[in-house]
Amino acid sequence: MMILKKTFLLIAVFASAGLFVQAQEKAGKVMAGAFIFKYAKPWMEKPSSSSMRAGELTYKFEESKALEDVHAVFYYFGQGQGGDTGDNIKRWVGQFQGQPKSESEVVEINGTKVTFLTASGTYMESSGGPFAGKKTARPNYILLGAVVESSQGSVFVKLFGPEKSVEEVKKPFRELVRSALEK
């Protein structure tokens, strides 16, 4: 009976260690400017499609939810680069047709100023970058944005997609941004 108990104990120890290693492998970091954003599943790293991007993540929905995966993009241009917070918020809102519904909120997290934006309406998606002439109208889209300010240069985080998908990821998006600032 004693050997059987020790065997079960060893199996439990190895199983929990294996689960811990597996959980570690599913976690990751995006380094942008002075910040390290931490993420875990269902966020997954995506190869960056531009040298202007500090990192990209995809939020993978379970197939059973029938929602479209969305992507978060991290931009960092360096100290004094990338424009100020207000200009970026205006530019993001300006990526919608007409007058989108939008709201912004400024919060301070452990001494760091963060501006969150939510805008919704018909998003005009650029193919080929922000200065490309061709745009595709995407009705019922939401854009989530965050500007994380730093004396070393702000980090801009942007996510957009279909309304139903983005509604589901609002809280995880904020948690992702906050992960770089919480001690």
C-alpha positions as CSV (number, residue, x, y, z in Angstrom):
1,M,0.0,0.0,0.0
2,M,2.9,2.4,0.8
3,I,4.5,1.9,-2.6
4,L,1.1,2.6,-4.3
5,K,0.8,5.9,-2.4
6,K,4.4,6.9,-3.4
7,T,3.6,6.1,-7.0
8,F,0.5,8.2,-7.0
9,L,2.4,11.1,-5.3
10,L,5.2,10.9,-7.9
11,I,2.6,10.9,-10.7
12,A,0.9,13.9,-9.2
13,V,4.2,15.8,-8.9
14,F,5.3,15.0,-12.4
15,A,1.8,15.8,-13.8
16,S,1.6,19.2,-12.1
17,A,5.2,20.0,-13.2
18,G,4.3,19.1,-16.7
19,L,1.2,21.3,-16.5
20,F,3.4,24.2,-15.2
21,V,5.9,23.8,-18.0
22,Q,3.0,23.7,-20.5
23,A,1.4,26.9,-19.0
24,Q,4.8,28.7,-19.2
25,E,5.1,27.8,-22.9
26,K,1.7,29.3,-23.6
27,A,2.7,32.7,-22.0
28,G,4.7,35.3,-23.7
29,K,5.9,39.0,-23.8
30,V,5.8,41.8,-26.2
31,M,8.6,44.4,-25.6
32,A,7.8,47.9,-26.8
33,G,9.7,50.9,-25.6
34,A,10.0,51.0,-21.8
35,F,7.2,48.4,-21.4
36,I,6.9,44.6,-21.4
37,F,3.3,43.5,-22.1
38,K,2.6,40.0,-20.9
39,Y,0.1,37.7,-22.5
40,A,-1.2,34.1,-22.4
41,K,-3.7,32.1,-24.4
42,P,-6.0,32.9,-26.1
43,W,-3.6,35.6,-27.1
44,M,-1.0,34.2,-29.6
45,E,2.1,35.8,-31.1
46,K,1.7,36.7,-34.8
47,P,4.7,37.4,-37.1
48,S,5.0,41.1,-37.6
49,S,4.0,42.3,-41.0
50,S,5.9,45.6,-40.8
51,S,9.2,46.9,-39.4
52,M,7.2,49.8,-37.9
53,R,5.5,47.3,-35.5
54,A,7.0,46.4,-32.2
55,G,4.8,43.3,-32.0
56,E,1.5,41.7,-33.0
57,L,-0.8,39.3,-31.2
58,T,-3.9,37.5,-32.3
59,Y,-6.8,36.8,-30.0
60,K,-7.9,33.3,-31.0
61,F,-11.6,32.5,-30.3
62,E,-12.8,29.0,-29.8
63,E,-14.4,27.7,-32.9
64,S,-17.6,27.1,-31.0
65,K,-18.0,30.9,-30.5
66,A,-18.2,31.5,-34.2
67,L,-16.3,34.8,-33.8
68,E,-13.6,36.2,-36.0
69,D,-10.1,36.3,-34.5
70,V,-8.8,39.9,-33.9
71,H,-5.3,41.3,-33.9
72,A,-3.5,43.7,-31.6
73,V,-0.7,45.7,-33.0
74,F,2.0,47.4,-30.8
75,Y,3.8,50.5,-32.2
76,Y,6.9,52.2,-30.8
77,F,8.8,54.8,-32.7
78,G,11.3,56.1,-30.1
79,Q,11.6,59.0,-27.8
80,G,9.7,62.1,-29.1
81,Q,8.4,60.1,-32.1
82,G,5.0,59.0,-33.2
83,G,3.0,62.1,-32.4
84,D,1.2,63.0,-29.2
85,T,-1.7,61.2,-27.6
86,G,-4.4,63.6,-28.9
87,D,-3.2,63.5,-32.5
88,N,-3.2,59.7,-32.5
89,I,-6.7,59.5,-31.0
90,K,-7.9,61.9,-33.7
91,R,-6.2,59.9,-36.4
92,W,-7.7,56.6,-35.2
93,V,-11.2,58.1,-35.0
94,G,-10.6,59.6,-38.5
95,Q,-10.1,56.1,-39.8
96,F,-13.9,55.7,-39.7
97,Q,-16.4,57.0,-42.2
98,G,-18.4,60.0,-41.1
99,Q,-18.8,60.6,-37.4
100,P,-18.2,57.4,-35.5
101,K,-19.3,56.8,-32.0
102,S,-16.2,57.2,-29.8
103,E,-15.2,57.6,-26.2
104,S,-11.8,58.0,-24.6
105,E,-10.7,57.5,-21.0
106,V,-7.5,58.7,-19.4
107,V,-6.3,56.6,-16.4
108,E,-3.1,56.5,-14.4
109,I,-1.7,53.1,-13.6
110,N,1.2,53.1,-11.2
111,G,2.3,56.6,-12.2
112,T,1.9,56.0,-16.0
113,K,-0.7,57.8,-18.0
114,V,-2.7,55.7,-20.4
115,T,-5.4,56.9,-22.8
116,F,-7.9,54.2,-23.9
117,L,-10.1,54.7,-27.0
118,T,-13.2,52.9,-28.2
119,A,-14.6,53.9,-31.6
120,S,-17.3,52.2,-33.6
121,G,-19.0,52.6,-37.0
122,T,-17.8,52.0,-40.5
123,Y,-14.0,51.5,-40.4
124,M,-12.1,52.3,-43.5
125,E,-9.4,49.6,-43.7
126,S,-6.3,50.5,-45.7
127,S,-4.7,47.8,-47.8
128,G,-1.0,48.4,-48.2
129,G,-0.5,50.7,-45.2
130,P,-1.9,53.9,-43.8
131,F,-1.0,56.1,-46.8
132,A,-2.3,53.7,-49.4
133,G,-5.1,55.1,-51.5
134,K,-7.3,52.0,-51.5
135,K,-9.6,51.6,-48.5
136,T,-12.3,49.0,-47.8
137,A,-15.4,50.0,-45.9
138,R,-16.0,47.7,-42.9
139,P,-19.4,48.4,-41.4
140,N,-20.1,47.6,-37.7
141,Y,-16.5,47.6,-36.7
142,I,-14.9,48.6,-33.4
143,L,-11.4,50.0,-32.8
144,L,-9.8,49.7,-29.4
145,G,-6.7,51.8,-28.9
146,A,-4.4,52.6,-26.0
147,V,-1.6,55.2,-25.8
148,V,0.8,54.3,-23.0
149,E,3.0,57.4,-22.3
150,S,6.6,57.4,-21.3
151,S,9.5,59.8,-21.3
152,Q,11.3,57.2,-23.5
153,G,8.5,57.4,-26.1
154,S,4.9,56.4,-26.1
155,V,3.6,53.0,-27.1
156,F,0.5,52.8,-29.2
157,V,-1.6,49.6,-29.1
158,K,-4.4,49.2,-31.6
159,L,-7.0,46.5,-32.2
160,F,-10.0,46.5,-34.6
161,G,-12.5,44.1,-36.0
162,P,-16.1,43.1,-36.3
163,E,-18.3,44.4,-33.5
164,K,-19.3,41.0,-32.0
165,S,-15.6,39.9,-31.8
166,V,-14.3,43.1,-30.4
167,E,-17.0,43.3,-27.8
168,E,-15.8,40.0,-26.5
169,V,-12.2,41.1,-26.3
170,K,-12.6,44.6,-24.6
171,K,-11.7,43.3,-21.1
172,P,-8.8,41.1,-22.3
173,F,-7.4,44.1,-24.3
174,R,-7.4,46.3,-21.2
175,E,-5.8,43.5,-19.2
176,L,-3.1,43.2,-21.9
177,V,-2.3,46.9,-21.7
178,R,-2.4,46.9,-17.9
179,S,0.0,43.9,-17.7
180,A,2.9,46.2,-18.6
181,L,2.2,48.6,-15.8
182,E,1.1,46.5,-12.8
183,K,3.7,45.6,-10.2
